[in-house]
Amino acid sequence: MTTSLARRERIALCDLALVLGEDAPTLCGGWDAKDLVAHLLLREHRPLAGAGITIGAMSGFTDRQMARYRKQDFGVLVEKLRTPGFTFFAIPAVEKAANTMEYVVHHEDLRRGQPDWTPRELDAADDAELWSMLSRGASFAGRKLPVPTVIRRAGTDEVATAKKGDGPVTITGTPVELVLFLFGRDCASDLAFDGPDDAVAAVRAADLGI
């Protein structure tokens, strides 16, 4: 049975975390590798606490649960994260829908938090899968965009609307880089922006953090 992209990104993140160590920096606003692993465990094993990342009223509860994870051995935490265990995320359809982009982004958060990072290319099948998911969810991923925007998969004529409207900005790039940009990561590379200068500037300056 073929291992899903979501699962392979999970495993790659765990492998890299063990190599870099718990204090390794990430692109997640001040989080180190241990914080990132704790966040992912909280999201899967204590989803109510995980919701505090985006719901301010629950942030205190989330912080307390994160602190509990931080007291535990890093290697133990990473091995617990390596498989979804007895959670809804072990269901293949749920894992694909909920974890593919999540783990691609967080794997890159850890990779690109290091000074020697370089962009990577997914193989053709993974690239197509990531684009398919991104294009279907483009309007949600682009909900914070300030102006009409279209995304285009580099090297193809495939496009998706991230924010409806006339005279859109077009962002062209590989699926990985487009996902990173729409998730608010400044590290996204090799993106081309086409459109009115003021609209392009607004898109580039937008706070798209998810």
N, C-alpha and C positions, 0 to 999 in steps of 0.2 A: 504494500500500500504506500502511495506517495505521501511524503510528509508535506503538509500545507506550508505556504509561505509564512503565514502567521506563526506557526510552530517553529519553523527554521529561524525566523527573526528572534523569537523568544530565546531559543537555544544559543544563537550567536551572541545576543546581548549578555546572557549569563556567562558564557565562555569568556567574553571580553572583560566583564566585570571582575571575574576572578583573576585575570591577568593583570589588570590595572590596579585593583585594590579598592577598598571601601572609600578612601579619601580622594579618589580620582574626580576631577571636575567634570561637570556636564553643562549642557546649554540650558538647563531648566533653572533659571533664575536663582542661583546660589545653592542649588542642590549638588551634593556630591553623589558618588555612585551608590552609597548606602541609602541615601534619601530616595533616589530613583527606584531602587529595588523595593524599598519599603512602600513607596507610593503604589507600585504595581501590585504588590501583595495585598495592600489595603483595598485597592480597586476590585480585586477578584474575590477575596475572602471576607471582607467586611465592606460591602458596597455602600451601606449607609454612611459609614465613616469616610469612604472614598469620595462621596458626593460633596464633602466640605471643601474640596479643591475649587469647586465652581460655585457653591452655595455658601455665601458668607455667614449665614446664621448658624451653619454647622461647622464652621472652621475650628472652633475650640475643641469639639469632639474629635475632629480629624487630627488636630495637632497632638492630642493626648494619645491617640492610637498610633500615630507615626512615632512618637517618643517611645512607646512600648517596643515597637519593632527595632528602633535604633539601639536598644539595650541588648539585643540578641547578637549572637555571633554572625558575622557577615557571610561566611561560607555556608552556614546553615540556612540563612535567608535565601541565598542564591539558589541552593539546591531545592528549596521549597518552591521557588519561582520557576524552576526549569520545566515543570509540567503543571498543567492547570489543576491537577488533582480532582477531588470530588466537588467541582464547582460547575456552574452552567457553562463556563468557558471550555469545558472538556467536550461539549457537544460540537461536532465539526461545523455545523452551520453557524452556531453562535460564535465560535472561535474565529471563523473567517470574517463574519460581518463586524464583530466588535473589536477584534485584535489585530487584523492585518495592518491597517494604517497606524494604529496605536503603537505596535511594536516596531514597525519600520521607523517611525519618528523617534521613539525613545532609544532604539539602537543607534540611530544617527546622533541623538543628543549625547550619547556616551562617546561614540567614535569622534565626533567633531568637537568635543570638549577638549581633545588632546591637541597639542601644538603641531603634530606631524600628520594630521589627517589629510586624506585625499578623497575626492569624489569617487564613488563606485558605480558600476553599471550592473543592473540586474540582468539575468539572462532573459531571453525573449519572452518566455512563457510568464515569468514573474512580472516582467515589465507590463505585459498585456493585462495581467490580472489586476495589478495595482491601478493601471489607467482605467480599467472597467469600473472598479470600485469608486475611484475618484470622480470619474465623469458622472456616475449615477448620483453621487452625493455632493456634487459641486455646489449646488445652491446652498446647502447647509454649511459646507466648509467655507464658502465665501460670504456668509451672512454678515460679516463685519466689514466687508469691502465698502468704501465710501462712494464709489461710482460704478456704473455698469462695467462688467468685466467678463471676458471670455478667456478660457484656457485652451491652449493647443498643444497636443502631444508632438514633441520635436520629431522631425523627419517624416511626418505623416500629415494628412489633411483632417485628422480627427480633432474635433473641437467639442467643448461643453460650456454651457453658460453658468458662470459662477454668480453673477448678479445681473438681472434683466435690466434692459434699458437701451436707449438709442446711443449710437456713437461709442461703443464700448472700447475699453482698453483690452488689448489682446496680450496675454502672457504665454510665451512659448518656452517649453522646456521638457525635460524627461519627467516621467511620472514621479520619481523620487523627489526631484527638486521642486516640482509643483506642489506636492503634498507638504513638503517642509515649509514652503512659502506660505501656503494657506493655513498652516498650523502656527504661523507667527514666528518662524525661525529665520533669523537674519543671515544664517549661514548658507542659505540656498544659493547655488551657483549656476552659472551658465544659463540664466534666464534672459529672454529678450522681451522687452516691453514696447508695444506699439500703440500709438494713439495720441490724442492731444497732449501737449506738454504738461498742462496743469493737471489733467486727469491722471497721467502717468505718475507725476510727482505725488499726487494724493494717494495713489495705490501703494507706491513705494514707502510712504511715510506712515501708512495705516498700522494701527496696533491690532494685529490679527490673532493674538495669542489665544489658544484654545486649551 
